[in-house]
């Protein structure tokens, strides 16, 4: 997860509305420029949200991997019998 995945969806519609002639690549470029030019105070809510989402992701992927590992171990055991 990256701050830029949290930031653009909120602004993409506005940028598209203000610049209907831009293709998606140019919209993304403009959003990146907006992010680079944003102050730390403007970035903070998005950075904080990204931190929370990253922790949720880490927990979810850890649980998934443990489940997969258990499932794989059970498959190996049942094939050996």
TIGU-999659 format. One record per residue: x, y, z of N, C-alpha, C in turn; residue in three letters. Coordinates in nm, 4 decimals. Example, Ala and Ser with C-alpha at 12.3 -4.5 7.8 and 13.67 -1.06 7.14 Angstrom:
TIGU-999659
<npx->1.3190, npy->-0.5690, npz->0.7800, capx->1.2300, capy->-0.4500, capz->0.7800, cpx->1.3200, cpy->-0.3300, cpz->0.7800, residu->ALA>
<npx->1.2850, npy->-0.2250, npz->0.7080, capx->1.3670, capy->-0.1060, capz->0.7140, cpx->1.2900, cpy->0.0030, cpz->0.7870, residu->SER>
//
This chain:
TIGU-999659
<npx->0.0862, npy->-0.1174, npz->0.0000, capx->0.0000, capy->0.0000, capz->0.0000, cpx->0.0901, cpy->0.1227, cpz->0.0000, residu->UNK>
<npx->0.0472, npy->0.2208, npz->-0.0707, capx->0.1254, capy->0.3427, capz->-0.0849, cpx->0.0313, cpy->0.4614, cpz->-0.0683, residu->UNK>
<npx->0.0843, npy->0.5698, npz->-0.0174, capx->0.0017, capy->0.6906, capz->0.0011, cpx->-0.0642, cpy->0.7311, cpz->-0.1296, residu->UNK>
<npx->0.0045, npy->0.7073, npz->-0.2401, capx->-0.0520, capy->0.7474, capz->-0.3686, cpx->-0.1708, cpy->0.6617, cpz->-0.4093, residu->UNK>
<npx->-0.1884, npy->0.5465, npz->-0.3475, capx->-0.3089, capy->0.4679, capz->-0.3771, cpx->-0.4280, cpy->0.5195, cpz->-0.2981, residu->UNK>
<npx->-0.4002, npy->0.5887, npz->-0.1894, capx->-0.5070, capy->0.6468, capz->-0.1076, cpx->-0.5440, cpy->0.7852, cpz->-0.1607, residu->UNK>
<npx->-0.4448, npy->0.8614, npz->-0.1996, capx->-0.4645, capy->0.9998, capz->-0.2427, cpx->-0.5389, cpy->1.0135, cpz->-0.3754, residu->UNK>
<npx->-0.4967, npy->0.9477, npz->-0.4827, capx->-0.5592, capy->0.9725, capz->-0.6133, cpx->-0.7084, cpy->0.9486, cpz->-0.6244, residu->UNK>
<npx->-0.7638, npy->0.8409, npz->-0.5699, capx->-0.9082, capy->0.8221, capz->-0.5908, cpx->-0.9911, cpy->0.9415, cpz->-0.5441, residu->UNK>
<npx->-0.9439, npy->1.0077, npz->-0.4419, capx->-1.0183, capy->1.1222, capz->-0.3893, cpx->-1.0103, cpy->1.2432, cpz->-0.4822, residu->UNK>
<npx->-0.9020, npy->1.2519, npz->-0.5573, capx->-0.8785, capy->1.3682, capz->-0.6418, cpx->-0.8934, cpy->1.3411, cpz->-0.7903, residu->UNK>
<npx->-0.8903, npy->1.2144, npz->-0.8295, capx->-0.8939, capy->1.1795, capz->-0.9720, cpx->-1.0177, cpy->1.2368, cpz->-1.0417, residu->UNK>
<npx->-1.1334, npy->1.2235, npz->-0.9798, capx->-1.2567, capy->1.2744, capz->-1.0423, cpx->-1.2493, cpy->1.4245, cpz->-1.0643, residu->UNK>
<npx->-1.1977, npy->1.4955, npz->-0.9640, capx->-1.1866, capy->1.6404, capz->-0.9759, cpx->-1.0895, cpy->1.6790, cpz->-1.0867, residu->UNK>
<npx->-0.9757, npy->1.6115, npz->-1.0933, capx->-0.8764, capy->1.6406, capz->-1.1974, cpx->-0.9361, cpy->1.6114, cpz->-1.3345, residu->UNK>
<npx->-1.0075, npy->1.4992, npz->-1.3474, capx->-1.0708, capy->1.4637, capz->-1.4746, cpx->-1.1762, cpy->1.5671, cpz->-1.5137, residu->UNK>
<npx->-1.2533, npy->1.6127, npz->-1.4153, capx->-1.3564, capy->1.7127, capz->-1.4404, cpx->-1.2938, cpy->1.8447, cpz->-1.4870, residu->UNK>
<npx->-1.1844, npy->1.8818, npz->-1.4223, capx->-1.1171, capy->2.0072, capz->-1.4573, cpx->-1.0362, cpy->1.9981, cpz->-1.5863, residu->UNK>
<npx->-0.9974, npy->1.8766, npz->-1.6249, capx->-0.9122, capy->1.8553, capz->-1.7424, cpx->-0.9647, cpy->1.7386, cpz->-1.8262, residu->UNK>
<npx->-1.0820, npy->1.7516, npz->-1.8855, capx->-1.1424, capy->1.6380, capz->-1.9562, cpx->-1.0603, cpy->1.5896, cpz->-2.0758, residu->UNK>
<npx->-0.9709, npy->1.6718, npz->-2.1247, capx->-0.8910, capy->1.6338, capz->-2.2410, cpx->-0.7737, cpy->1.5422, cpz->-2.2048, residu->UNK>
<npx->-0.7417, npy->1.5283, npz->-2.0761, capx->-0.6266, capy->1.4478, capz->-2.0358, cpx->-0.6582, cpy->1.2985, cpz->-2.0395, residu->UNK>
<npx->-0.5610, npy->1.2199, npz->-2.0866, capx->-0.5738, capy->1.0737, capz->-2.0802, cpx->-0.5369, cpy->1.0285, cpz->-1.9385, residu->UNK>
<npx->-0.5619, npy->0.9028, npz->-1.9052, capx->-0.5359, capy->0.8528, capz->-1.7705, cpx->-0.3899, cpy->0.8683, cpz->-1.7293, residu->UNK>
<npx->-0.2986, npy->0.8487, npz->-1.8228, capx->-0.1563, capy->0.8632, capz->-1.7915, cpx->-0.1261, cpy->1.0058, cpz->-1.7465, residu->UNK>
<npx->-0.1809, npy->1.1029, npz->-1.8183, capx->-0.1570, capy->1.2421, capz->-1.7828, cpx->-0.2271, cpy->1.2803, cpz->-1.6522, residu->UNK>
<npx->-0.3430, npy->1.2221, npz->-1.6279, capx->-0.4118, capy->1.2460, capz->-1.5010, cpx->-0.3249, cpy->1.1931, cpz->-1.3870, residu->UNK>
<npx->-0.2693, npy->1.0742, npz->-1.4029, capx->-0.1821, capy->1.0163, capz->-1.3007, cpx->-0.0580, cpy->1.1027, cpz->-1.2792, residu->UNK>
<npx->-0.0016, npy->1.1521, npz->-1.3872, capx->0.1144, capy->1.2415, capz->-1.3765, cpx->0.0795, cpy->1.3667, cpz->-1.2963, residu->UNK>
<npx->-0.0360, npy->1.4243, npz->-1.3264, capx->-0.0799, capy->1.5440, capz->-1.2573, cpx->-0.1052, cpy->1.5162, cpz->-1.1089, residu->UNK>
<npx->-0.1637, npy->1.4011, npz->-1.0799, capx->-0.1862, capy->1.3631, capz->-0.9403, cpx->-0.0529, cpy->1.3459, cpz->-0.8671, residu->UNK>
<npx->0.0453, npy->1.2860, npz->-0.9334, capx->0.1780, capy->1.2712, capz->-0.8740, cpx->0.2415, cpy->1.4063, cpz->-0.8461, residu->UNK>
<npx->0.2241, npy->1.4970, npz->-0.9374, capx->0.2764, capy->1.6330, capz->-0.9194, cpx->0.2061, cpy->1.7017, cpz->-0.8016, residu->UNK>
<npx->0.0748, npy->1.6840, npz->-0.7941, capx->-0.0001, capy->1.7424, capz->-0.6831, cpx->0.0506, cpy->1.6871, cpz->-0.5495, residu->UNK>
<npx->0.0788, npy->1.5563, npz->-0.5475, capx->0.1285, capy->1.4925, capz->-0.4253, cpx->0.2654, cpy->1.5481, cpz->-0.3876, residu->UNK>
<npx->0.3543, npy->1.5579, npz->-0.4854, capx->0.4891, capy->1.6106, capz->-0.4582, cpx->0.4845, cpy->1.7547, cpz->-0.4090, residu->UNK>
<npx->0.3890, npy->1.8320, npz->-0.4565, capx->0.3786, capy->1.9726, capz->-0.4187, cpx->0.2983, cpy->1.9958, cpz->-0.2907, residu->UNK>
<npx->0.2349, npy->1.8912, npz->-0.2403, capx->0.1545, capy->1.9053, capz->-0.1187, cpx->0.2460, cpy->1.9209, cpz->0.0032, residu->UNK>
<npx->0.2022, npy->1.9994, npz->0.0975, capx->0.2795, capy->2.0173, capz->0.2210, cpx->0.2661, cpy->1.8915, cpz->0.3082, residu->UNK>
<npx->0.3526, npy->1.8811, npz->0.4087, capx->0.3440, capy->1.7671, capz->0.5000, cpx->0.2080, cpy->1.7635, cpz->0.5697, residu->UNK>
<npx->0.1568, npy->1.8792, npz->0.6018, capx->0.0262, capy->1.8881, capz->0.6676, cpx->-0.0845, cpy->1.8356, cpz->0.5758, residu->UNK>
<npx->-0.0764, npy->1.8670, npz->0.4470, capx->-0.1758, capy->1.8184, capz->0.3509, cpx->-0.1621, cpy->1.6679, cpz->0.3286, residu->UNK>
<npx->-0.0407, npy->1.6179, npz->0.3358, capx->-0.0163, capy->1.4744, capz->0.3144, cpx->-0.0531, cpy->1.3886, cpz->0.4350, residu->UNK>
<npx->-0.0448, npy->1.4468, npz->0.5536, capx->-0.0574, capy->1.3698, capz->0.6773, cpx->-0.1788, cpy->1.2765, cpz->0.6829, residu->UNK>
<npx->-0.3004, npy->1.3218, npz->0.6508, capx->-0.4141, capy->1.2285, capz->0.6607, cpx->-0.3982, cpy->1.1058, cpz->0.5699, residu->UNK>
<npx->-0.3393, npy->1.1250, npz->0.4539, capx->-0.3209, capy->1.0143, capz->0.3601, cpx->-0.2107, cpy->0.9204, cpz->0.4076, residu->UNK>
<npx->-0.1045, npy->0.9787, npz->0.4625, capx->0.0052, capy->0.8979, capz->0.5162, cpx->-0.0462, cpy->0.8163, cpz->0.6349, residu->UNK>
<npx->-0.1225, npy->0.8805, npz->0.7221, capx->-0.1789, capy->0.8093, capz->0.8379, cpx->-0.2710, cpy->0.6958, cpz->0.7939, residu->UNK>
<npx->-0.3540, npy->0.7218, npz->0.6948, capx->-0.4446, capy->0.6184, capz->0.6442, cpx->-0.3652, cpy->0.5038, cpz->0.5834, residu->UNK>
<npx->-0.2587, npy->0.5356, npz->0.5128, capx->-0.1757, capy->0.4325, capz->0.4509, cpx->-0.1107, cpy->0.3449, cpz->0.5576, residu->UNK>
<npx->-0.0671, npy->0.4056, npz->0.6679, capx->-0.0053, capy->0.3299, capz->0.7772, cpx->-0.1058, cpy->0.2303, cpz->0.8347, residu->UNK>
<npx->-0.2278, npy->0.2753, npz->0.8575, capx->-0.3325, capy->0.1873, capz->0.9111, cpx->-0.3603, cpy->0.0735, cpz->0.8122, residu->UNK>
<npx->-0.3763, npy->0.1074, npz->0.6855, capx->-0.4057, capy->0.0055, capz->0.5841, cpx->-0.2902, cpy->-0.0923, cpz->0.5683, residu->UNK>
<npx->-0.1672, npy->-0.0450, npz->0.5813, capx->-0.0509, capy->-0.1334, capz->0.5708, cpx->-0.0516, cpy->-0.2355, cpz->0.6846, residu->UNK>
<npx->-0.0862, npy->-0.1923, npz->0.8063, capx->-0.0921, capy->-0.2839, capz->0.9202, cpx->-0.2025, cpy->-0.3881, cpz->0.9013, residu->UNK>
<npx->-0.3161, npy->-0.3458, npz->0.8513, capx->-0.4252, capy->-0.4403, capz->0.8231, cpx->-0.3787, cpy->-0.5417, cpz->0.7183, residu->UNK>
<npx->-0.3123, npy->-0.4935, npz->0.6140, capx->-0.2615, capy->-0.5816, capz->0.5085, cpx->-0.1631, cpy->-0.6826, cpz->0.5663, residu->UNK>
<npx->-0.0686, npy->-0.6350, npz->0.6472, capx->0.0326, capy->-0.7256, capz->0.7043, cpx->-0.0329, cpy->-0.8356, cpz->0.7869, residu->UNK>
<npx->-0.1321, npy->-0.7972, npz->0.8663, capx->-0.2023, capy->-0.8950, capz->0.9500, cpx->-0.2780, cpy->-0.9949, cpz->0.8626, residu->UNK>
<npx->-0.3477, npy->-0.9444, npz->0.7633, capx->-0.4272, capy->-1.0298, capz->0.6754, cpx->-0.3383, cpy->-1.1266, cpz->0.5978, residu->UNK>
<npx->-0.2283, npy->-1.0779, npz->0.5431, capx->-0.1409, capy->-1.1647, capz->0.4632, cpx->-0.0718, cpy->-1.2677, cpz->0.5516, residu->UNK>
<npx->-0.0392, npy->-1.2295, npz->0.6753, capx->0.0225, capy->-1.3250, capz->0.7680, cpx->-0.0757, cpy->-1.4383, cpz->0.7979, residu->UNK>
<npx->-0.2008, npy->-1.4031, npz->0.8259, capx->-0.3028, capy->-1.5047, capz->0.8531, cpx->-0.3246, cpy->-1.5938, cpz->0.7315, residu->UNK>
<npx->-0.3285, npy->-1.5347, npz->0.6130, capx->-0.3481, capy->-1.6116, capz->0.4906, cpx->-0.2326, cpy->-1.7092, cpz->0.4693, residu->UNK>
<npx->-0.1095, npy->-1.6608, npz->0.4885, capx->0.0073, capy->-1.7483, capz->0.4693, cpx->0.0076, cpy->-1.8636, cpz->0.5683, residu->UNK>
<npx->-0.0311, npy->-1.8355, npz->0.6931, capx->-0.0379, capy->-1.9422, capz->0.7930, cpx->-0.1433, cpy->-2.0453, cpz->0.7535, residu->UNK>
<npx->-0.2561, npy->-1.9975, npz->0.7050, capx->-0.3629, capy->-2.0871, capz->0.6607, cpx->-0.3161, cpy->-2.1708, cpz->0.5417, residu->UNK>
<npx->-0.2477, npy->-2.1069, npz->0.4465, capx->-0.1957, capy->-2.1781, capz->0.3295, cpx->-0.0932, cpy->-2.2825, cpz->0.3708, residu->UNK>
<npx->-0.0080, npy->-2.2455, npz->0.4652, capx->0.0946, capy->-2.3372, capz->0.5126, cpx->0.0310, cpy->-2.4595, cpz->0.5784, residu->UNK>
<npx->-0.0720, npy->-2.4366, npz->0.6591, capx->-0.1427, capy->-2.5480, capz->0.7235, cpx->-0.2107, cpy->-2.6356, cpz->0.6196, residu->UNK>
<npx->-0.2727, npy->-2.5717, npz->0.5213, capx->-0.3415, capy->-2.6451, capz->0.4153, cpx->-0.2410, cpy->-2.7283, cpz->0.3346, residu->UNK>
<npx->-0.1268, npy->-2.6685, npz->0.3023, capx->-0.0238, capy->-2.7406, capz->0.2271, cpx->0.0305, cpy->-2.8584, cpz->0.3069, residu->UNK>
<npx->0.0506, npy->-2.8377, npz->0.4378, capx->0.0994, capy->-2.9455, capz->0.5222, cpx->-0.0014, cpy->-3.0586, cpz->0.5279, residu->UNK>
<npx->-0.1291, npy->-3.0272, npz->0.5381, capx->-0.2347, capy->-3.1291, capz->0.5423, cpx->-0.2395, cpy->-3.2051, cpz->0.4101, residu->UNK>
<npx->-0.2204, npy->-3.1357, npz->0.2994, capx->-0.2205, capy->-3.2010, capz->0.1683, cpx->-0.1037, cpy->-3.2972, cpz->0.1565, residu->UNK>
<npx->0.0142, npy->-3.2535, npz->0.2016, capx->0.1325, capy->-3.3405, capz->0.1945, cpx->0.1121, cpy->-3.4642, cpz->0.2807, residu->UNK>
<npx->0.0525, npy->-3.4462, npz->0.4000, capx->0.0296, capy->-3.5587, capz->0.4919, cpx->-0.0699, cpy->-3.6562, cpz->0.4326, residu->UNK>
<npx->-0.1776, npy->-3.6064, npz->0.3734, capx->-0.2803, capy->-3.6971, capz->0.3191, cpx->-0.2284, cpy->-3.7715, cpz->0.1958, residu->UNK>
<npx->-0.1358, npy->-3.7161, npz->0.1226, capx->-0.0802, capy->-3.7839, capz->0.0062, cpx->0.0216, cpy->-3.8891, cpz->0.0456, residu->UNK>
<npx->0.0792, npy->-3.8750, npz->0.1636, capx->0.1793, capy->-3.9722, capz->0.2081, cpx->0.1143, cpy->-4.0968, cpz->0.2658, residu->UNK>
<npx->-0.0105, npy->-4.0885, npz->0.3054, capx->-0.0781, capy->-4.2024, capz->0.3708, cpx->-0.1130, cpy->-4.3120, cpz->0.2741, residu->UNK>
//
